[in-house]
Amino acid sequence: MKITVASDHAGFSLKEILCEFLKVENHQIIDVGTYSATPVDYPDFAEKIGAVILKNEAIRGVLICGSGVGASVAANKIRGIRAGLCHDTYSAHQGVEHDAMNVLVLGARVVGEELAKELVKAFLSAEFSGEDRHRRRLEKVIALENFNKS
């Protein structure tokens, strides 16, 4: 699977670990930065990961910041991106199965390396169920992207 990864400075170390893990798992990786622990702004990297997915250059993304909260908020501002901040494997796969989540957000200061790997595995192995109730709800979520649009 083709995956895009990104992080801010707080997530840089975990991003590097997950990139190696994804390579071992035979995934193709598009790393859009950051490339060091020098301070940067997480919205810039949410935008980069979103652009790659929206151009269909990657199917899913993994986005990392310190807590995961800021990156999640930023990524969800991009129309067509459904980002979920996950700290457990159930949420990581259920977010894809029920909500067609296409970006997994992780907090590098919240989850350890091994849990992060398990979360990524659960996220990437899941598929949207396509059940009527999930399609109906997804259509409503997509409609919200146009809410209050002028």
N, C-alpha and C positions, 0 to 999 in steps of 0.2 A: 504494500500500500504506500502511496506517496503522501508523506506527512510534512507539514510545515511546523517549525518550532521557533519560538521567540521568547525573550525574557528581558527584563530590565536588569540593572546591576545586581540587585538582591537575589535574583533568580539565576544569575549567570552560571554559577558552579553546578547547580542542579541541572540546568539545561545541557551543559557539557556532558554530564553523566548520562542523561537520558538520550542524548544524540548517539553516544556509543552503544547504549543498550538497544536503541532502535536499529542501528546498523547490524548488530548481532542477530536481531530478530528478523533480518532481511527486509526492512522497510527502506524506501528511498526517502531522503531527508532534504528539505529545503530549509536551511537555517538562515533566518532573516535578522539575526542579531539579538541582542548586543553581543559583542565579541570580547568584552573585558568586564572587569568589576568597577570600571570608572562610572560614576553616577550619571544616569540618563533618566528620561521620563517614560514611564510605562505606557501612556497613551500612544506614543509613537510606535511602539512595538505591537500594540493591539491593532493599530491601523495597518502595519505591515503584514501581520498574519492574516488579517481580514482580506486584504487585497489579493494575496496569493490564493486563498480559498475561493473568493468571488470570481477570479479569473480562471477557475478550474485547473490551476496548476498543481493543486494538492486537494485531496478529499477531506482531510481533517487536520486540525492543528492542536498543538500543545503550547500554552502560554503560561509563563511563570513570572511572578513578582514575589515580594516579601510575604505578604499575607494571602495574596490571590484576589483580594477584594477589589482593589483599584483596577487591576487588569480585567477582571470580570465585568465591572461596571463599564469600562471603556470599550471593551470588545462588543458588548451588547448594544452599544449605540450604533453599530454598523449594521445597516439593513442586510438581512440574509445571514447574519452570524448569530448563532445560538450557542452562547458560551455558558458553561456550568462550572462553578467552583466546587470541587469534590475532595472530600477527605476520607471517603470510604469506597470500596469497590462496588457496592450495590448502586450507589448514586452514579458512579462512573459508567456502568453499563446501562442502567435504567434510564439515564438521561438521553442516551442514544435511542434505546428501544421505544420509549414513550414520547420523547420530545424532539427527536432528530437533532440532538446536540451535535454540533460540528467542531466545537473548540472545547477542549478540556483545560481548565484553569487550575493551577496548583500554587499553593503558598509555600515557597522554599523554606520559610521560617516556621512552618506549621507541620509539614510532612517530612519524614526522613527519606533517604534514598531508596530503600527497599520498598516502602509503601508507595512511593512515587512510581516505581517500576510496575507494581501490581495495579495501580490505578490506570496507568497508561495501557497495560495489557487488557484490562477489563473494558476500557473505552474503545480500543481499536478492534477488539473481537466482537463487539456488539453491532447489531444492525437494527435499523428502524423497523418496527413490527408491521406497520402499515394497517393495523387494525382500524376499523371505522372510528372508534372513539378517539384514537390517537391522531388520526388524520383530521377529524373534526376540530380537535383542540389545537392542532398545529395550524390549521387554517385561521383560527381565531387569534393565535399568537402573531401570525404573519399580518393579519388585518390590523393589529395594534401598531405595527410599524408605520402605518399611515395615520394614526390617531393624532389629531390636532395639527395635521400638516397643512400649511398655508400655501 
